[in-house]
Amino acid sequence: MSSDCIIRNYRPDDFEILVQLKNESISLAADGRYLSPQAVRDILERPNYIPEQDLFIAEISGTVVGYLDITNEARIGRAVLECLVLPEHRQQGIARRLYYQAVPRMKALGAQVAHVNMCEDNTLARLVLEKMGFTSVRRFNEFSVNLDIISESKMSTIFPIRPLQAGEETTLAKLQNLTYAGSWGYNPNTAEDIGYAISTAGNAPEGVCLALDKDRPAGYFWMRIEHDEQGKRRGRVSMLGVDPDYRGRGIGRELLLAGLSYLKSKKLSVAQLTVDSENLVAESLYRSIGFKKIDSSLWYEKLLD
Ligand SMILES: CC(C)(COP(=O)(O)OP(=O)(O)OC[C@H]1O[C@@H](n2cnc3c(N)ncnc32)[C@H](O)[C@@H]1OP(=O)(O)O)[C@@H](O)C(=O)NCCC(=O)NCCS
């Protein structure tokens, strides 16, 4: 146990080191990508989040050596954790100390369980989690497609598809919450969450489109642009949802193809997405279009007793 290590709350002057640590952390994830300083700022400024209370820093002799970040998803009773300890400071109990220091805050936020997502290949981190009493509860798969195989946009044949317009955040929040209701780990969004997410790096109103049955939204896609670890731009299918009343009619396929064609029009060559391994309908849709599985991650859970 590292006795000279202190655990404290985040301070704004930690920002630069936090960008480095978050990138180190995300490079170990199944959807490994690069987070620009602006992308980290977007994370720190998101609604319902106070970095000075929800982000914990491990420090030894004035040097930051690790962090633990809580995403509050109290609407479904969980706190999602992201934790990293620099390699030369591992196996000294720092992750454990970060976790136990964060537990009162998780409880104060209304969480009953803590969840952590871990790349399936990261055997060492998985062992640490298991020793701390976390158990694996769900597998998520990472899929990728080469956009060369996607044809340029053609007219939608079922319902017209058009970009989300200013002022439609509540409409999208309702549609998203309806289409994802019951999806494992889905925390319902508010119009404020949606409006904020669209304004963050890599997102744009034209990357979010509704399929409309006259005035009624039947489904939507949400595409964004991110950077891989080499800094190369790539697309991400962030969300794809069809109102349960409209499923099985080809709308999901049409929306996905329109979204991928949008990404292709932005001169991207690859698109990725993450999907619950138990979501067989979505997986079958993605495979039928040419997506291939490239990685997988596990969700770990621990009850906060
Ligand atoms: C996934 C989802 C968007 C599909 O929408 P949809 O409009 O019903 O899909 P489509 O009618 O276009 O079907 C497209 C393909 O999906 C698969 N599919 C659709 N319904 C299916 C079912 N009941 N069982 C198995 N596969 C099914 C098939 O591969 C189908 O192609 P096919 O008709 O040529 O066999 C929709 O189920 C949904 O909104 N689910 C909840 C949100 C979600 O899970 N989103 C994806 C998260 S990554």
The ligand as an SDF file (V2000), in Angstrom:
LIG
                    3D

 48 50  0  0  0  0  0  0  0  0999 V2000
  -32.2270   -2.0010  -33.9670 C   0  0  0  0  0  0  0  0  0  0  0  0
  -33.4370   -1.2370  -34.5300 C   0  0  0  0  0  0  0  0  0  0  0  0
  -32.9860    0.1960  -34.8230 C   0  0  0  0  0  0  0  0  0  0  0  0
  -33.8840   -1.9090  -35.8510 C   0  0  0  0  0  0  0  0  0  0  0  0
  -34.9180   -1.1340  -36.4210 O   0  0  0  0  0  0  0  0  0  0  0  0
  -36.0240   -1.7710  -37.4250 P   0  0  0  0  0  0  0  0  0  0  0  0
  -36.6210   -0.6540  -38.1790 O   0  0  0  0  0  0  0  0  0  0  0  0
  -36.9410   -2.6630  -36.6990 O   0  0  0  0  0  0  0  0  0  0  0  0
  -35.0870   -2.6460  -38.3850 O   0  0  0  0  0  0  0  0  0  0  0  0
  -35.4170   -3.0660  -39.9040 P   0  0  0  0  0  0  0  0  0  0  0  0
  -36.8670   -3.3490  -40.0570 O   0  0  0  0  0  0  0  0  0  0  0  0
  -34.8160   -2.0710  -40.8280 O   0  0  0  0  0  0  0  0  0  0  0  0
  -34.6240   -4.4350  -40.0250 O   0  0  0  0  0  0  0  0  0  0  0  0
  -33.2830   -4.4350  -40.4320 C   0  0  0  0  0  0  0  0  0  0  0  0
  -32.6140   -5.7540  -40.0780 C   0  0  0  0  0  0  0  0  0  0  0  0
  -32.5970   -5.9090  -38.6650 O   0  0  0  0  0  0  0  0  0  0  0  0
  -32.7070   -7.2830  -38.3330 C   0  0  0  0  0  0  0  0  0  0  0  0
  -33.9810   -7.4900  -37.6170 N   0  0  0  0  0  0  0  0  0  0  0  0
  -35.0360   -6.6490  -37.5560 C   0  0  0  0  0  0  0  0  0  0  0  0
  -35.9860   -7.1730  -36.7670 N   0  0  0  0  0  0  0  0  0  0  0  0
  -35.5210   -8.3630  -36.3380 C   0  0  0  0  0  0  0  0  0  0  0  0
  -36.0420   -9.3540  -35.4760 C   0  0  0  0  0  0  0  0  0  0  0  0
  -37.2360   -9.2370  -34.8900 N   0  0  0  0  0  0  0  0  0  0  0  0
  -35.2760  -10.4400  -35.2380 N   0  0  0  0  0  0  0  0  0  0  0  0
  -34.0630  -10.5700  -35.8060 C   0  0  0  0  0  0  0  0  0  0  0  0
  -33.5040   -9.6390  -36.6320 N   0  0  0  0  0  0  0  0  0  0  0  0
  -34.2410   -8.5640  -36.8930 C   0  0  0  0  0  0  0  0  0  0  0  0
  -32.6960   -8.0070  -39.6450 C   0  0  0  0  0  0  0  0  0  0  0  0
  -31.3440   -8.2350  -40.0120 O   0  0  0  0  0  0  0  0  0  0  0  0
  -33.3150   -6.9930  -40.5720 C   0  0  0  0  0  0  0  0  0  0  0  0
  -33.0030   -7.2140  -41.9130 O   0  0  0  0  0  0  0  0  0  0  0  0
  -33.9850   -8.1350  -42.8370 P   0  0  0  0  0  0  0  0  0  0  0  0
  -35.3640   -7.5350  -42.6780 O   0  0  0  0  0  0  0  0  0  0  0  0
  -33.4160   -7.9570  -44.2000 O   0  0  0  0  0  0  0  0  0  0  0  0
  -33.8920   -9.5100  -42.2780 O   0  0  0  0  0  0  0  0  0  0  0  0
  -34.6440   -1.2620  -33.5420 C   0  0  0  0  0  0  0  0  0  0  0  0
  -34.8750   -2.6100  -33.1450 O   0  0  0  0  0  0  0  0  0  0  0  0
  -34.4620   -0.4280  -32.2910 C   0  0  0  0  0  0  0  0  0  0  0  0
  -34.7710    0.7720  -32.2790 O   0  0  0  0  0  0  0  0  0  0  0  0
  -33.9850   -1.0630  -31.1810 N   0  0  0  0  0  0  0  0  0  0  0  0
  -33.7810   -0.3360  -29.9080 C   0  0  0  0  0  0  0  0  0  0  0  0
  -32.5970    0.6110  -29.9730 C   0  0  0  0  0  0  0  0  0  0  0  0
  -31.3310   -0.1540  -30.3000 C   0  0  0  0  0  0  0  0  0  0  0  0
  -31.0730   -1.2280  -29.7680 O   0  0  0  0  0  0  0  0  0  0  0  0
  -30.4960    0.4610  -31.1760 N   0  0  0  0  0  0  0  0  0  0  0  0
  -29.2250   -0.0840  -31.5580 C   0  0  0  0  0  0  0  0  0  0  0  0
  -28.2260    0.1480  -30.4780 C   0  0  0  0  0  0  0  0  0  0  0  0
  -26.5760   -0.1390  -30.9950 S   0  0  0  0  0  0  0  0  0  0  0  0
  1  2  1  0
  2  3  1  0
  2  4  1  0
  2 36  1  0
  4  5  1  0
  5  6  1  0
  6  7  2  0
  6  8  1  0
  6  9  1  0
  9 10  1  0
 10 11  2  0
 10 12  1  0
 10 13  1  0
 13 14  1  0
 14 15  1  0
 15 16  1  0
 15 30  1  0
 16 17  1  0
 17 18  1  0
 17 28  1  0
 18 19  1  0
 18 27  1  0
 19 20  2  0
 20 21  1  0
 21 22  1  0
 21 27  2  0
 22 23  1  0
 22 24  2  0
 24 25  1  0
 25 26  2  0
 26 27  1  0
 28 29  1  0
 28 30  1  0
 30 31  1  0
 31 32  1  0
 32 33  2  0
 32 34  1  0
 32 35  1  0
 36 37  1  0
 36 38  1  0
 38 39  2  0
 38 40  1  0
 40 41  1  0
 41 42  1  0
 42 43  1  0
 43 44  2  0
 43 45  1  0
 45 46  1  0
 46 47  1  0
 47 48  1  0
M  END
$$$$
